[in-house]
Amino acid sequence: MRRKGIITMAAALVIAGSPPASASDPRPTAPGLLLPGTFTGDLPAASGTGVRHQLDLWPDQFFQFRRT
């Protein structure tokens, strides 16, 4: 459940600053967002130990999401 929230939040950050796509480049961009970028954080787990989440955003419109 939290994974969807983190991915949704990251997508919202990228899309929120996007100007309308031009005909020559249909991919959305986010002015001011320096890519590649990495976002990390720990979320509490039921066992008491935290779960580390890491989201990597790449300039070629790909991402990688890891939990450890």
ROGUMAR-745155 format. One record per atom (N, C-alpha, C): residue in one letter; x, y, z. Coordinates in steps of 0.1 Angstrom, whole numbers, padded with zeros to 4 digits, always signed. Atoms other than C-alpha are relative to their C-alpha. Last residue first. Layout:
AXYZ
...
***
This chain:
T-0009+0009-0008
T+0152-0033+0019
T-0003+0001+0014
R+0003+0001-0014
R+0128-0017-0006
R+0009-0010+0006
R-0005+0011-0008
R+0138-0006-0041
R-0004+0001+0015
F+0005-0001-0014
F+0122+0015-0068
F+0004-0012+0007
Q-0003+0012-0007
Q+0139+0022-0101
Q-0004+0002+0014
F-0002-0001-0014
F+0127+0049-0126
F+0003-0014+0006
F+0001+0012-0007
F+0128+0055-0163
F+0002+0002+0015
Q+0014+0003-0003
Q+0120+0087-0183
Q-0002-0014+0006
D+0006+0006+0012
D+0155+0089-0199
D-0014-0005+0003
P+0004-0010+0010
P+0167+0113-0172
P-0006-0005-0013
W-0010-0001+0010
W+0166+0086-0145
W-0004+0010-0011
L+0006-0005+0012
L+0147+0088-0113
L+0011+0003-0010
D-0010-0006+0009
D+0159+0065-0084
D-0008+0005-0013
L+0005-0003+0013
L+0135+0058-0056
L+0010+0007-0008
Q-0009-0008+0008
Q+0148+0042-0024
Q-0006+0001-0014
H+0005-0001+0014
H+0127+0028+0004
H+0009+0009-0008
R-0006-0010+0009
R+0142+0015+0036
R-0006+0000-0014
V-0003+0005+0014
V+0119-0005+0058
V+0005+0011-0008
G+0005-0008+0011
G+0120+0003+0095
G+0004-0007-0013
T-0011-0005+0007
T+0123-0023+0123
T-0005+0008-0012
G-0007-0010-0008
G+0093-0026+0146
G+0013+0005-0006
S-0010+0007-0008
S+0080-0058+0131
S+0008+0009+0009
A+0007+0007-0011
A+0049-0040+0118
A+0010-0007+0010
A+0006+0013+0004
A+0071-0018+0097
A-0007-0006+0012
P+0001+0010-0010
P+0080+0019+0100
P-0007-0012-0005
L+0014+0000-0004
L+0090+0038+0068
L-0001-0011+0011
D+0004+0012-0007
D+0126+0048+0061
D-0014+0001+0005
G+0007-0002-0013
G+0135+0072+0034
G-0003-0013+0007
T+0000+0011-0010
T+0154+0077+0002
T-0007+0003+0012
F+0008-0003-0012
F+0150+0098-0029
F+0000-0012+0009
T+0003+0011-0009
T+0175+0097-0057
T-0007+0005+0012
G+0003-0004-0014
G+0178+0120-0087
G-0003-0013+0008
P+0007+0010-0009
P+0192+0116-0122
P-0001+0005+0014
L+0000+0014+0002
L+0180+0142-0131
L+0014-0005-0004
L-0013+0005+0005
L+0178+0177-0118
L+0000-0015+0000
L-0003+0014-0006
L+0142+0188-0114
L+0013-0005-0007
G-0006-0001-0013
G+0140+0226-0121
G+0003-0013+0007
P-0010-0010-0002
P+0117+0222-0150
P+0005+0001+0014
A+0002-0007-0013
A+0099+0189-0150
A+0011+0010+0002
T-0012-0004-0006
T+0095+0174-0185
T-0004+0007+0013
P+0001-0011-0009
P+0067+0154-0201
P+0013+0003+0006
R-0002+0004-0014
R+0075+0132-0231
R-0001+0013+0009
P+0012+0003-0007
P+0058+0142-0264
P+0002-0004+0015
D-0004+0008-0012
D+0089+0159-0278
D-0012-0003+0008
S-0012+0007+0003
S+0083+0174-0313
S+0005-0009+0011
A+0002+0010+0010
A+0046+0181-0308
A+0013-0007-0003
S+0000-0005+0014
S+0053+0199-0276
S-0002-0011-0010
A-0009+0007+0009
A+0042+0186-0242
A-0001+0007-0014
P+0006+0008+0010
P+0024+0211-0220
P+0011-0006-0009
P+0007-0008+0009
P+0047+0223-0192
P-0007-0009-0010
S-0001+0002+0015
S+0055+0199-0165
S-0007+0010-0008
G-0008-0011+0006
G+0060+0210-0129
G+0001-0001-0015
A+0005-0013-0005
A+0032+0189-0115
A+0007+0011-0006
I+0010-0005+0009
I+0042+0158-0136
I-0005+0014+0003
V-0006-0001+0013
V+0075+0150-0119
V-0011+0007-0009
L-0010-0010+0000
L+0062+0157-0084
L+0006+0003-0014
A+0006-0013-0001
A+0030+0138-0091
A+0010+0011+0000
A+0005-0003+0013
A+0050+0108-0103
A-0007+0014+0000
A-0012-0003+0009
A+0071+0108-0072
A-0006+0004-0013
M-0005-0013-0004
M+0039+0110-0050
M+0012+0004-0009
T+0010-0010+0004
T+0022+0082-0069
T+0006+0014+0003
I-0001-0001+0015
I+0053+0060-0066
I-0009+0011-0005
I-0013-0006+0004
I+0055+0067-0029
I+0001+0002-0015
G+0000-0014-0004
G+0018+0060-0024
G+0013+0008-0003
K+0008-0008+0009
K+0018+0029-0044
K+0000+0014+0003
R-0008+0000+0012
R+0047+0015-0023
R-0008+0009-0011
R-0009-0011-0001
R+0028+0024+0009
R+0008+0002-0013
M+0008-0012+0000
M+0000+0000+0000
M+0009+0013+0000
***
